[in-house]
Amino acid sequence: VEQALEARELAEAIDRFLRTLPERECSIFLRRYWYVDTVAEIAQRYNMSESKVKTRLHRIREKLRVYLMQEGIAV
């Protein structure tokens, strides 16, 4: 039960975080981690280089890590 509550809390925190992102960043993050698109597919979809997609994803993950820490969620 406790594990389920922690998972729900984490999911809600990630949802709140995604709402803080600009639409394009949110879409890139969701394409990679929800729809499991490859970096190449995302690059093609958004007319970006693969290295730029990787950089964006890295920066978004870092923002997420900081956000979760501020919310009191251990990462």
N, C-alpha and C positions, 0 to 999 in steps of 0.2 A: 504494500500500500504506500509506504513512504517513497519507494522508488518511483512509483507512478505519479505521485504528487510532485516530486522533483522534476520529472520529465515534463509534466504539464507546465510547471513554473518556468522551466527553460524555454519551452515552446512559446509561451506567452511573451517572455522577454525578447526572444528573437523576433517575434511578430512586431512588437513595439519598436525594436531597433530598425527593422526594415521600413517602417513608416517614416523614419527620420531621414532616410536616404533619398537623394534625387531619383526620379523615375528610372533613368537609364542605368544607374548603379544598381538599383533594386532589381531591375530586369536581368542584368548580367549575373548578379548573384543567384537569383532564382533559376536562371537557365542552367547554371553550372551545378548547383547543389540540390535543386528540387527536381528539375527535368533531366539532370545528369547529361547535359550536352557536353561535348568535348570543347576544348579551348578553340580548336579550329572551326567548329560549327558556330560558336559564339562570335568569333572574329569575322566570319563570313556574314552572319546575320546582321551585325552592327557595323560592317564595313570598317573594321579595325585590324591592326596587325595582331598576331598571336601574342607577341611580347607585350603589347599594350593591354590586352585582355588579362594576361598573367599579372601585370603590375596592378591593374585595377582590382583584381580579385584579392591580391595580397593586401592592398590598402584597406579594402572593405573588411577582410578578416581581422586586421589589426584594430579597426574601429569597433568591430563587434566584440573583440576581446576586452577592450577598454570599457565598452558599454556594459558588458556583463559583470566586470569587476566592480563598476560603480553601482550596479544593481545588487551587489552582494552575492553574486553567483560565482563560485570557484571555477576556474578554467585551467 
